[in-house]
Amino acid sequence: MVVESSHESNRLPDSSILIRVRLRITGKVQGVYYRQNLKSIAKRNNICGWVRNISDGSVEAVLEGSKLSIENIVSWSSNGPDGANVSSVTVTREPYEGDFSSFEITYD
């Protein structure tokens, strides 16, 4: 867990900081409704982006939204839904672009 601290009185709370991350989740994460559950959780947390299966058996997702909400999803991703057995979650920070207006499962 990363803990950030600041003594600045005008610092915005984490819930108003918008970020973008790319997740790569490995393990038994296909065939267990991982993508559908991630989409549901993303929508509940006002996260936009996409999630897809990768041919090597992993799942990849791009998430944009508040830092706090994305941290919640990253935390959930380490366990996933019932039936999943997550080996690792790689989180790559990317520049926030505001590209998305919803969260979708993609099939490309």
N, CA, C and O atoms as CSV, one atom per row, in Angstrom:
chain,resi,resn,atom,element,x,y,z
A,1,MET,N,N,0.845,-1.177,0.000
A,1,MET,CA,C,0.000,0.000,0.000
A,1,MET,C,C,0.886,1.233,0.000
A,1,MET,O,O,1.847,1.322,0.764
A,2,VAL,N,N,0.557,2.175,-0.856
A,2,VAL,CA,C,1.297,3.421,-0.930
A,2,VAL,C,C,0.535,4.472,-0.138
A,2,VAL,O,O,-0.656,4.685,-0.364
A,3,VAL,N,N,1.213,5.119,0.778
A,3,VAL,CA,C,0.586,6.171,1.570
A,3,VAL,C,C,1.232,7.486,1.183
A,3,VAL,O,O,2.450,7.644,1.270
A,4,GLU,N,N,0.410,8.423,0.757
A,4,GLU,CA,C,0.910,9.740,0.395
A,4,GLU,C,C,0.576,10.719,1.503
A,4,GLU,O,O,-0.504,10.665,2.090
A,5,SER,N,N,1.493,11.597,1.780
A,5,SER,CA,C,1.203,12.616,2.781
A,5,SER,C,C,1.676,13.970,2.279
A,5,SER,O,O,2.615,14.070,1.490
A,6,SER,N,N,1.017,14.981,2.744
A,6,SER,CA,C,1.360,16.333,2.355
A,6,SER,C,C,0.930,17.288,3.452
A,6,SER,O,O,-0.072,17.067,4.131
A,7,HIS,N,N,1.692,18.339,3.614
A,7,HIS,CA,C,1.350,19.345,4.608
A,7,HIS,C,C,0.671,20.554,3.971
A,7,HIS,O,O,0.432,21.566,4.630
A,8,GLU,N,N,0.359,20.431,2.657
A,8,GLU,CA,C,-0.282,21.538,1.971
A,8,GLU,C,C,-1.761,21.591,2.363
A,8,GLU,O,O,-2.469,20.588,2.269
A,9,SER,N,N,-2.216,22.749,2.795
A,9,SER,CA,C,-3.606,22.875,3.233
A,9,SER,C,C,-4.581,22.929,2.067
A,9,SER,O,O,-5.768,22.660,2.248
A,10,ASN,N,N,-4.099,23.274,0.859
A,10,ASN,CA,C,-5.005,23.378,-0.282
A,10,ASN,C,C,-4.955,22.142,-1.171
A,10,ASN,O,O,-5.417,22.193,-2.311
A,11,ARG,N,N,-4.421,21.061,-0.692
A,11,ARG,CA,C,-4.323,19.836,-1.477
A,11,ARG,C,C,-5.715,19.227,-1.663
A,11,ARG,O,O,-6.501,19.159,-0.718
A,12,LEU,N,N,-6.012,18.787,-2.890
A,12,LEU,CA,C,-7.298,18.161,-3.173
A,12,LEU,C,C,-7.341,16.773,-2.551
A,12,LEU,O,O,-6.319,16.087,-2.507
A,13,PRO,N,N,-8.504,16.347,-2.070
A,13,PRO,CA,C,-8.611,14.991,-1.545
A,13,PRO,C,C,-8.432,13.975,-2.672
A,13,PRO,O,O,-8.684,14.280,-3.837
A,14,ASP,N,N,-7.991,12.754,-2.313
A,14,ASP,CA,C,-7.756,11.709,-3.307
A,14,ASP,C,C,-8.975,11.449,-4.182
A,14,ASP,O,O,-8.825,11.059,-5.340
A,15,SER,N,N,-10.172,11.657,-3.656
A,15,SER,CA,C,-11.383,11.367,-4.419
A,15,SER,C,C,-11.585,12.325,-5.588
A,15,SER,O,O,-12.398,12.045,-6.470
A,16,SER,N,N,-10.862,13.456,-5.619
A,16,SER,CA,C,-11.031,14.393,-6.724
A,16,SER,C,C,-9.849,14.372,-7.692
A,16,SER,O,O,-9.856,15.109,-8.678
A,17,ILE,N,N,-8.845,13.553,-7.434
A,17,ILE,CA,C,-7.700,13.421,-8.328
A,17,ILE,C,C,-8.035,12.367,-9.367
A,17,ILE,O,O,-8.323,11.223,-9.015
A,18,LEU,N,N,-8.004,12.734,-10.641
A,18,LEU,CA,C,-8.326,11.805,-11.715
A,18,LEU,C,C,-7.048,11.172,-12.250
A,18,LEU,O,O,-6.074,11.865,-12.544
A,19,ILE,N,N,-7.064,9.837,-12.372
A,19,ILE,CA,C,-5.890,9.112,-12.847
A,19,ILE,C,C,-6.324,8.056,-13.874
A,19,ILE,O,O,-7.509,7.779,-14.056
A,20,ARG,N,N,-5.331,7.491,-14.525
A,20,ARG,CA,C,-5.533,6.398,-15.479
A,20,ARG,C,C,-4.510,5.317,-15.179
A,20,ARG,O,O,-3.325,5.600,-15.000
A,21,VAL,N,N,-4.978,4.073,-15.124
A,21,VAL,CA,C,-4.074,2.946,-14.935
A,21,VAL,C,C,-4.435,1.837,-15.913
A,21,VAL,O,O,-5.575,1.725,-16.365
A,22,ARG,N,N,-3.435,1.020,-16.226
A,22,ARG,CA,C,-3.628,-0.190,-17.022
A,22,ARG,C,C,-3.311,-1.358,-16.096
A,22,ARG,O,O,-2.265,-1.388,-15.449
A,23,LEU,N,N,-4.230,-2.319,-16.043
A,23,LEU,CA,C,-4.050,-3.503,-15.206
A,23,LEU,C,C,-3.802,-4.714,-16.093
A,23,LEU,O,O,-4.393,-4.844,-17.165
A,24,ARG,N,N,-2.927,-5.592,-15.639
A,24,ARG,CA,C,-2.742,-6.915,-16.258
A,24,ARG,C,C,-2.881,-7.913,-15.132
A,24,ARG,O,O,-2.059,-7.945,-14.217
A,25,ILE,N,N,-3.927,-8.736,-15.197
A,25,ILE,CA,C,-4.236,-9.677,-14.134
A,25,ILE,C,C,-3.974,-11.082,-14.656
A,25,ILE,O,O,-4.511,-11.473,-15.693
A,26,THR,N,N,-3.148,-11.843,-13.939
A,26,THR,CA,C,-2.812,-13.200,-14.360
A,26,THR,C,C,-3.312,-14.209,-13.334
A,26,THR,O,O,-3.612,-13.866,-12.191
A,27,GLY,N,N,-3.392,-15.447,-13.768
A,27,GLY,CA,C,-3.869,-16.535,-12.932
A,27,GLY,C,C,-5.097,-17.141,-13.571
A,27,GLY,O,O,-5.281,-17.037,-14.784
A,28,LYS,N,N,-5.931,-17.766,-12.784
A,28,LYS,CA,C,-7.203,-18.301,-13.296
A,28,LYS,C,C,-8.207,-17.161,-13.269
A,28,LYS,O,O,-8.934,-16.981,-12.291
A,29,VAL,N,N,-8.240,-16.393,-14.355
A,29,VAL,CA,C,-9.079,-15.197,-14.414
A,29,VAL,C,C,-10.005,-15.179,-15.630
A,29,VAL,O,O,-10.762,-14.228,-15.820
A,30,GLN,N,N,-9.945,-16.215,-16.443
A,30,GLN,CA,C,-10.881,-16.343,-17.554
A,30,GLN,C,C,-11.827,-17.498,-17.260
A,30,GLN,O,O,-11.430,-18.505,-16.673
A,31,GLY,N,N,-13.085,-17.343,-17.673
A,31,GLY,CA,C,-14.078,-18.371,-17.428
A,31,GLY,C,C,-14.672,-18.335,-16.029
A,31,GLY,O,O,-15.343,-19.279,-15.612
A,32,VAL,N,N,-14.426,-17.243,-15.299
A,32,VAL,CA,C,-14.936,-17.107,-13.924
A,32,VAL,C,C,-15.710,-15.792,-13.751
A,32,VAL,O,O,-15.918,-15.328,-12.630
A,33,TYR,N,N,-16.129,-15.203,-14.870
A,33,TYR,CA,C,-16.891,-13.943,-14.872
A,33,TYR,C,C,-16.091,-12.766,-14.315
A,33,TYR,O,O,-16.650,-11.835,-13.736
A,34,TYR,N,N,-14.777,-12.826,-14.503
A,34,TYR,CA,C,-13.905,-11.745,-14.018
A,34,TYR,C,C,-14.275,-10.422,-14.693
A,34,TYR,O,O,-14.468,-9.412,-14.016
A,35,ARG,N,N,-14.375,-10.426,-16.023
A,35,ARG,CA,C,-14.659,-9.184,-16.748
A,35,ARG,C,C,-16.012,-8.597,-16.362
A,35,ARG,O,O,-16.130,-7.390,-16.153
A,36,GLN,N,N,-17.025,-9.440,-16.267
A,36,GLN,CA,C,-18.358,-8.966,-15.922
A,36,GLN,C,C,-18.380,-8.359,-14.518
A,36,GLN,O,O,-19.001,-7.320,-14.295
A,37,ASN,N,N,-17.700,-9.012,-13.578
A,37,ASN,CA,C,-17.632,-8.474,-12.219
A,37,ASN,C,C,-16.844,-7.170,-12.170
A,37,ASN,O,O,-17.231,-6.234,-11.469
A,38,LEU,N,N,-15.743,-7.106,-12.911
A,38,LEU,CA,C,-14.949,-5.870,-12.944
A,38,LEU,C,C,-15.772,-4.729,-13.532
A,38,LEU,O,O,-15.714,-3.603,-13.038
A,39,LYS,N,N,-16.536,-5.012,-14.582
A,39,LYS,CA,C,-17.387,-3.980,-15.182
A,39,LYS,C,C,-18.409,-3.475,-14.168
A,39,LYS,O,O,-18.619,-2.268,-14.048
A,40,SER,N,N,-19.037,-4.378,-13.448
A,40,SER,CA,C,-20.038,-3.999,-12.452
A,40,SER,C,C,-19.433,-3.128,-11.354
A,40,SER,O,O,-20.018,-2.118,-10.963
A,41,ILE,N,N,-18.271,-3.517,-10.863
A,41,ILE,CA,C,-17.594,-2.756,-9.805
A,41,ILE,C,C,-17.131,-1.398,-10.334
A,41,ILE,O,O,-17.223,-0.393,-9.629
A,42,ALA,N,N,-16.638,-1.367,-11.562
A,42,ALA,CA,C,-16.205,-0.099,-12.161
A,42,ALA,C,C,-17.384,0.868,-12.272
A,42,ALA,O,O,-17.257,2.048,-11.946
A,43,LYS,N,N,-18.521,0.367,-12.728
A,43,LYS,CA,C,-19.697,1.236,-12.857
A,43,LYS,C,C,-20.146,1.762,-11.500
A,43,LYS,O,O,-20.512,2.932,-11.385
A,44,ARG,N,N,-20.124,0.918,-10.469
A,44,ARG,CA,C,-20.520,1.362,-9.121
A,44,ARG,C,C,-19.563,2.423,-8.580
A,44,ARG,O,O,-19.951,3.244,-7.748
A,45,ASN,N,N,-18.320,2.408,-9.050
A,45,ASN,CA,C,-17.310,3.354,-8.576
A,45,ASN,C,C,-17.096,4.521,-9.538
A,45,ASN,O,O,-16.138,5.280,-9.387
A,46,ASN,N,N,-17.987,4.669,-10.533
A,46,ASN,CA,C,-17.885,5.757,-11.520
A,46,ASN,C,C,-16.561,5.750,-12.273
A,46,ASN,O,O,-15.973,6.799,-12.532
A,47,ILE,N,N,-16.105,4.560,-12.617
A,47,ILE,CA,C,-14.871,4.395,-13.382
A,47,ILE,C,C,-15.224,4.148,-14.836
A,47,ILE,O,O,-16.156,3.402,-15.136
A,48,CYS,N,N,-14.488,4.767,-15.731
A,48,CYS,CA,C,-14.661,4.568,-17.165
A,48,CYS,C,C,-13.456,3.798,-17.705
A,48,CYS,O,O,-12.385,3.792,-17.097
A,49,GLY,N,N,-13.646,3.150,-18.853
A,49,GLY,CA,C,-12.552,2.416,-19.485
A,49,GLY,C,C,-13.042,1.135,-20.112
A,49,GLY,O,O,-14.159,1.073,-20.625
A,50,TRP,N,N,-12.204,0.102,-20.073
A,50,TRP,CA,C,-12.554,-1.177,-20.687
A,50,TRP,C,C,-11.794,-2.321,-20.031
A,50,TRP,O,O,-10.815,-2.110,-19.316
A,51,VAL,N,N,-12.268,-3.541,-20.289
A,51,VAL,CA,C,-11.616,-4.760,-19.821
A,51,VAL,C,C,-11.745,-5.800,-20.931
A,51,VAL,O,O,-12.752,-5.832,-21.639
A,52,ARG,N,N,-10.732,-6.649,-21.085
A,52,ARG,CA,C,-10.767,-7.689,-22.119
A,52,ARG,C,C,-9.921,-8.881,-21.710
A,52,ARG,O,O,-9.014,-8.767,-20.885
A,53,ASN,N,N,-10.235,-10.034,-22.305
A,53,ASN,CA,C,-9.397,-11.218,-22.167
A,53,ASN,C,C,-8.228,-11.110,-23.132
A,53,ASN,O,O,-8.356,-10.547,-24.220
A,54,ILE,N,N,-7.085,-11.654,-22.725
A,54,ILE,CA,C,-5.902,-11.717,-23.577
A,54,ILE,C,C,-5.663,-13.192,-23.919
A,54,ILE,O,O,-5.959,-14.075,-23.113
A,55,SER,N,N,-5.134,-13.450,-25.102
A,55,SER,CA,C,-4.974,-14.833,-25.573
A,55,SER,C,C,-4.074,-15.686,-24.689
A,55,SER,O,O,-4.136,-16.913,-24.761
A,56,ASP,N,N,-3.236,-15.063,-23.852
A,56,ASP,CA,C,-2.360,-15.845,-22.969
A,56,ASP,C,C,-3.065,-16.277,-21.679
A,56,ASP,O,O,-2.440,-16.879,-20.805
A,57,GLY,N,N,-4.377,-15.968,-21.554
A,57,GLY,CA,C,-5.148,-16.363,-20.375
A,57,GLY,C,C,-5.277,-15.285,-19.319
A,57,GLY,O,O,-5.942,-15.488,-18.303
A,58,SER,N,N,-4.649,-14.141,-19.547
A,58,SER,CA,C,-4.741,-13.038,-18.583
A,58,SER,C,C,-5.899,-12.117,-18.954
A,58,SER,O,O,-6.562,-12.306,-19.975
A,59,VAL,N,N,-6.127,-11.123,-18.107
A,59,VAL,CA,C,-7.136,-10.085,-18.342
A,59,VAL,C,C,-6.428,-8.743,-18.291
A,59,VAL,O,O,-5.570,-8.516,-17.438
A,60,GLU,N,N,-6.792,-7.858,-19.206
A,60,GLU,CA,C,-6.227,-6.509,-19.247
A,60,GLU,C,C,-7.362,-5.506,-19.112
A,60,GLU,O,O,-8.455,-5.717,-19.639
A,61,ALA,N,N,-7.098,-4.420,-18.406
A,61,ALA,CA,C,-8.102,-3.370,-18.242
A,61,ALA,C,C,-7.424,-2.006,-18.228
A,61,ALA,O,O,-6.290,-1.864,-17.772
A,62,VAL,N,N,-8.133,-1.014,-18.733
A,62,VAL,CA,C,-7.721,0.384,-18.613
A,62,VAL,C,C,-8.823,1.080,-17.835
A,62,VAL,O,O,-9.998,0.994,-18.192
A,63,LEU,N,N,-8.436,1.770,-16.767
A,63,LEU,CA,C,-9.380,2.429,-15.877
A,63,LEU,C,C,-9.067,3.913,-15.788
A,63,LEU,O,O,-7.906,4.293,-15.635
A,64,GLU,N,N,-10.083,4.749,-15.881
A,64,GLU,CA,C,-9.946,6.185,-15.649
A,64,GLU,C,C,-10.991,6.625,-14.648
A,64,GLU,O,O,-12.163,6.264,-14.755
A,65,GLY,N,N,-10.561,7.403,-13.680
A,65,GLY,CA,C,-11.481,7.924,-12.685
A,65,GLY,C,C,-10.734,8.437,-11.476
A,65,GLY,O,O,-9.540,8.730,-11.542
A,66,SER,N,N,-11.452,8.541,-10.364
A,66,SER,CA,C,-10.830,9.091,-9.160
A,66,SER,C,C,-9.791,8.111,-8.604
A,66,SER,O,O,-9.938,6.892,-8.697
A,67,LYS,N,N,-8.771,8.674,-8.044
A,67,LYS,CA,C,-7.678,7.873,-7.486
A,67,LYS,C,C,-8.199,6.885,-6.446
A,67,LYS,O,O,-7.813,5.716,-6.454
A,68,LEU,N,N,-9.054,7.338,-5.568
A,68,LEU,CA,C,-9.578,6.479,-4.511
A,68,LEU,C,C,-10.399,5.322,-5.084
A,68,LEU,O,O,-10.247,4.181,-4.647
A,69,SER,N,N,-11.256,5.603,-6.045
A,69,SER,CA,C,-12.069,4.550,-6.661
A,69,SER,C,C,-11.205,3.538,-7.400
A,69,SER,O,O,-11.464,2.337,-7.330
A,70,ILE,N,N,-10.195,4.002,-8.097
A,70,ILE,CA,C,-9.303,3.084,-8.804
A,70,ILE,C,C,-8.519,2.236,-7.811
A,70,ILE,O,O,-8.308,1.048,-8.054
A,71,GLU,N,N,-8.086,2.817,-6.702
A,71,GLU,CA,C,-7.396,2.025,-5.674
A,71,GLU,C,C,-8.311,0.924,-5.145
A,71,GLU,O,O,-7.847,-0.183,-4.873
A,72,ASN,N,N,-9.610,1.214,-4.995
A,72,ASN,CA,C,-10.566,0.192,-4.562
A,72,ASN,C,C,-10.640,-0.953,-5.567
A,72,ASN,O,O,-10.671,-2.121,-5.180
A,73,ILE,N,N,-10.668,-0.622,-6.849
A,73,ILE,CA,C,-10.751,-1.649,-7.881
A,73,ILE,C,C,-9.464,-2.456,-7.959
A,73,ILE,O,O,-9.506,-3.673,-8.137
A,74,VAL,N,N,-8.331,-1.797,-7.830
A,74,VAL,CA,C,-7.057,-2.519,-7.833
A,74,VAL,C,C,-7.009,-3.497,-6.665
A,74,VAL,O,O,-6.540,-4.626,-6.812
A,75,SER,N,N,-7.487,-3.069,-5.527
A,75,SER,CA,C,-7.532,-3.950,-4.358
A,75,SER,C,C,-8.434,-5.156,-4.629
A,75,SER,O,O,-8.050,-6.290,-4.340
A,76,TRP,N,N,-9.621,-4.924,-5.178
A,76,TRP,CA,C,-10.526,-6.022,-5.522
A,76,TRP,C,C,-9.884,-6.965,-6.531
A,76,TRP,O,O,-10.049,-8.181,-6.441
A,77,SER,N,N,-9.150,-6.402,-7.496
A,77,SER,CA,C,-8.552,-7.188,-8.576
A,77,SER,C,C,-7.587,-8.248,-8.072
A,77,SER,O,O,-7.383,-9.261,-8.740
A,78,SER,N,N,-6.999,-8.036,-6.922
A,78,SER,CA,C,-6.053,-9.011,-6.360
A,78,SER,C,C,-6.732,-10.319,-5.969
A,78,SER,O,O,-6.074,-11.355,-5.874
A,79,ASN,N,N,-8.045,-10.276,-5.742
A,79,ASN,CA,C,-8.812,-11.483,-5.407
A,79,ASN,C,C,-9.751,-11.873,-6.531
A,79,ASN,O,O,-9.870,-13.053,-6.861
A,80,GLY,N,N,-10.420,-10.894,-7.121
A,80,GLY,CA,C,-11.375,-11.168,-8.178
A,80,GLY,C,C,-12.637,-11.813,-7.656
A,80,GLY,O,O,-12.863,-11.853,-6.446
A,81,PRO,N,N,-13.470,-12.323,-8.563
A,81,PRO,CA,C,-14.731,-12.947,-8.166
A,81,PRO,C,C,-14.511,-14.363,-7.642
A,81,PRO,O,O,-13.412,-14.910,-7.738
A,82,ASP,N,N,-15.571,-14.947,-7.086
A,82,ASP,CA,C,-15.510,-16.354,-6.685
A,82,ASP,C,C,-15.097,-17.198,-7.881
A,82,ASP,O,O,-15.564,-16.973,-8.998
A,83,GLY,N,N,-14.232,-18.157,-7.650
A,83,GLY,CA,C,-13.754,-19.023,-8.724
A,83,GLY,C,C,-12.449,-18.568,-9.333
A,83,GLY,O,O,-11.762,-19.362,-9.976
A,84,ALA,N,N,-12.089,-17.313,-9.148
A,84,ALA,CA,C,-10.812,-16.816,-9.670
A,84,ALA,C,C,-9.677,-17.196,-8.724
A,84,ALA,O,O,-9.883,-17.367,-7.522
A,85,ASN,N,N,-8.493,-17.323,-9.277
A,85,ASN,CA,C,-7.281,-17.537,-8.499
A,85,ASN,C,C,-6.211,-16.623,-9.092
A,85,ASN,O,O,-5.473,-17.019,-9.994
A,86,VAL,N,N,-6.138,-15.412,-8.580
A,86,VAL,CA,C,-5.261,-14.378,-9.133
A,86,VAL,C,C,-3.826,-14.619,-8.687
A,86,VAL,O,O,-3.541,-14.736,-7.495
A,87,SER,N,N,-2.917,-14.694,-9.679
A,87,SER,CA,C,-1.487,-14.843,-9.393
A,87,SER,C,C,-0.817,-13.492,-9.203
A,87,SER,O,O,-0.011,-13.309,-8.290
A,88,SER,N,N,-1.160,-12.542,-10.076
A,88,SER,CA,C,-0.541,-11.219,-9.967
A,88,SER,C,C,-1.407,-10.165,-10.637
A,88,SER,O,O,-2.187,-10.448,-11.545
A,89,VAL,N,N,-1.241,-8.944,-10.157
A,89,VAL,CA,C,-1.870,-7.771,-10.765
A,89,VAL,C,C,-0.754,-6.761,-11.008
A,89,VAL,O,O,-0.123,-6.279,-10.067
A,90,THR,N,N,-0.520,-6.451,-12.270
A,90,THR,CA,C,0.462,-5.431,-12.626
A,90,THR,C,C,-0.285,-4.140,-12.907
A,90,THR,O,O,-1.195,-4.112,-13.735
A,91,VAL,N,N,0.097,-3.074,-12.222
A,91,VAL,CA,C,-0.547,-1.775,-12.372
A,91,VAL,C,C,0.449,-0.817,-13.014
A,91,VAL,O,O,1.528,-0.572,-12.475
A,92,THR,N,N,0.074,-0.283,-14.168
A,92,THR,CA,C,0.914,0.677,-14.873
A,92,THR,C,C,0.181,2.002,-14.934
A,92,THR,O,O,-0.918,2.084,-15.483
A,93,ARG,N,N,0.778,3.030,-14.376
A,93,ARG,CA,C,0.174,4.367,-14.395
A,93,ARG,C,C,0.390,4.978,-15.772
A,93,ARG,O,O,1.493,4.916,-16.315
A,94,GLU,N,N,-0.649,5.563,-16.334
A,94,GLU,CA,C,-0.587,6.221,-17.634
A,94,GLU,C,C,-1.136,7.634,-17.483
A,94,GLU,O,O,-1.835,7.922,-16.512
A,95,PRO,N,N,-0.832,8.515,-18.426
A,95,PRO,CA,C,-1.387,9.869,-18.348
A,95,PRO,C,C,-2.913,9.834,-18.469
A,95,PRO,O,O,-3.455,9.144,-19.332
A,96,TYR,N,N,-3.591,10.570,-17.614
A,96,TYR,CA,C,-5.047,10.663,-17.689
A,96,TYR,C,C,-5.428,11.368,-18.981
A,96,TYR,O,O,-4.887,12.430,-19.292
A,97,GLU,N,N,-6.364,10.780,-19.742
A,97,GLU,CA,C,-6.767,11.361,-21.023
A,97,GLU,C,C,-8.239,11.722,-21.092
A,97,GLU,O,O,-8.628,12.532,-21.934
A,98,GLY,N,N,-9.068,11.147,-20.235
A,98,GLY,CA,C,-10.501,11.417,-20.292
A,98,GLY,C,C,-11.148,10.876,-21.546
A,98,GLY,O,O,-12.108,11.457,-22.054
A,99,ASP,N,N,-10.628,9.757,-22.056
A,99,ASP,CA,C,-11.087,9.177,-23.323
A,99,ASP,C,C,-12.448,8.506,-23.273
A,99,ASP,O,O,-13.094,8.360,-24.310
A,100,PHE,N,N,-12.897,8.097,-22.109
A,100,PHE,CA,C,-14.045,7.204,-22.023
A,100,PHE,C,C,-15.244,7.871,-21.350
A,100,PHE,O,O,-15.092,8.745,-20.496
A,101,SER,N,N,-16.446,7.436,-21.759
A,101,SER,CA,C,-17.661,7.938,-21.131
A,101,SER,C,C,-18.418,6.828,-20.410
A,101,SER,O,O,-19.451,7.076,-19.789
A,102,SER,N,N,-17.894,5.582,-20.496
A,102,SER,CA,C,-18.520,4.440,-19.839
A,102,SER,C,C,-17.449,3.370,-19.622
A,102,SER,O,O,-16.281,3.568,-19.954
A,103,PHE,N,N,-17.866,2.237,-19.063
A,103,PHE,CA,C,-16.950,1.119,-18.887
A,103,PHE,C,C,-17.505,-0.065,-19.667
A,103,PHE,O,O,-18.659,-0.450,-19.479
A,104,GLU,N,N,-16.688,-0.639,-20.538
A,104,GLU,CA,C,-17.146,-1.689,-21.441
A,104,GLU,C,C,-16.223,-2.903,-21.424
A,104,GLU,O,O,-15.038,-2.808,-21.104
A,105,ILE,N,N,-16.805,-4.042,-21.777
A,105,ILE,CA,C,-16.021,-5.248,-22.061
A,105,ILE,C,C,-15.735,-5.211,-23.546
A,105,ILE,O,O,-16.654,-5.077,-24.354
A,106,THR,N,N,-14.456,-5.328,-23.920
A,106,THR,CA,C,-14.104,-5.321,-25.341
A,106,THR,C,C,-13.690,-6.723,-25.759
A,106,THR,O,O,-13.323,-7.557,-24.931
A,107,TYR,N,N,-13.756,-6.962,-27.058
A,107,TYR,CA,C,-13.496,-8.292,-27.593
A,107,TYR,C,C,-12.486,-8.241,-28.736
A,107,TYR,O,O,-12.623,-8.999,-29.697
A,108,ASP,N,N,-11.489,-7.383,-28.664
A,108,ASP,CA,C,-10.522,-7.302,-29.768
A,108,ASP,C,C,-9.235,-8.000,-29.440
A,108,ASP,O,O,-8.319,-8.024,-30.261
